[in-house]
């Protein structure tokens, strides 16, 4: 593997927006693989624990099944405590010393990136690539015109929180996430309690 995209997040649940942006990154950056890395718990959302790791992995496995160029890595779920990006990037740098690593991050996270653990080390370990879900935006909050971050732009009006809210309210999530993920959510009885 010469070029890897590392895509972390809660994926609670994974939806078409995640998958479309990952596919765009794979193709536009000519990556060998995009690796989905579900976080055990975000250090910035300690008061909002996600669904169980087992449930989120089952949803990701369903969504990624048969998708060439996508892979799932559960290492962050096996660690104790919050998931720190820098620790994952260090491990990947050690395991793939010759590979070009791309850290795929939503542009909404960029303004607070300097608060992340060992944030100054992150751009030394991997090339930061921004996902922008609003292609009409000409500038990304927290960047300057010469920041030099590649940006993957796609209009996406879907969020995991919207999906969770719709399920809790008894509304359909059809077309928001792959049918196999909808089926898995229903089978596991996820998100019904809000």
C-alpha positions, -999 to 999 in steps of 0.1 A, spaced: 0 0 0 16 32 -11 -12 57 -4 -37 53 24 -67 74 35 -74 72 72 -110 82 79 -119 83 116 -151 91 133 -180 78 154 -199 65 124 -230 64 146 -244 54 121 -224 53 89 -244 70 61 -242 79 24 -224 111 31 -195 92 47 -194 68 18 -196 93 -9 -168 115 5 -147 84 11 -152 73 -25 -144 108 -38 -112 108 -17 -102 74 -30 -106 85 -66 -95 121 -65 -64 114 -44 -57 81 -62 -55 62 -29 -49 25 -27 -74 23 2 -96 43 25 -96 28 59 -126 35 82 -115 39 118 -144 40 143 -135 58 175 -142 42 208 -152 77 221 -142 111 209 -121 131 234 -142 161 225 -175 143 232 -169 125 265 -204 134 277 -219 119 245 -209 83 244 -217 66 210 -235 34 204 -215 3 213 -185 -5 192 -199 -39 182 -231 -22 168 -212 5 149 -188 -22 135 -217 -43 123 -232 -12 105 -198 -4 89 -192 -41 79 -226 -41 62 -219 -8 44 -184 -17 33 -191 -53 22 -180 -58 -14 -168 -22 -17 -134 -22 -35 -109 2 -20 -126 4 14 -115 -13 46 -124 -13 83 -99 -11 111 -112 -15 147 -79 -7 166 -93 24 183 -122 4 197 -97 -20 213 -78 7 231 -87 19 266 -100 54 271 -107 81 244 -95 77 208 -67 100 200 -59 105 163 -22 110 169 -19 76 185 -35 59 154 -13 79 130 18 70 149 9 33 146 2 36 109 34 54 103 53 26 121 34 -1 102 36 16 68 68 36 69 70 41 32 33 49 26 18 83 21 -8 87 48 -38 110 43 -58 120 73 -93 126 61 -112 151 83 -144 172 81 -136 208 76 -158 216 107 -131 200 128 -103 221 116 -108 252 137 -104 231 169 -76 209 156 -50 227 177 -68 214 208 -63 178 198 -37 157 216 -2 164 202 -18 183 174 15 197 160 26 161 153 -5 153 132 6 170 99 41 155 103 26 120 104 0 124 76 -12 148 50 -44 165 62 -72 163 36 -104 182 43 -139 170 36 -163 199 28 -200 191 28 -208 225 13 -191 229 -20 -205 264 -24 -182 276 4 -151 291 -11 -131 293 21 -129 267 49 -133 280 84 -100 280 103 -78 281 71 -60 307 52 -58 308 14 -23 295 16 -30 267 41 -24 242 14 -49 215 25 -64 195 -3 -102 197 -1 -127 171 -12 -160 189 -18 -195 174 -21 -229 187 -12 -241 163 16 -272 171 36 -271 140 58 -258 136 93 -256 108 118 -274 129 144 -303 135 119 -306 98 113 -306 90 150 -333 117 156 -355 104 128 -354 69 141 -362 81 176 -392 100 162 -404 69 142 -395 84 108 -379 66 78 -342 68 71 -346 53 37 -322 68 11 -300 83 39 -279 52 45 -275 20 25 -304 -5 28 -282 -31 45 -274 -5 72 -311 3 76 -318 -34 81 -289 -38 106 -302 -8 126 -337 -23 127 -324 -57 136 -304 -43 165 -331 -19 176 -307 10 175 -315 47 182 -352 42 191 -347 59 225 -332 90 211 
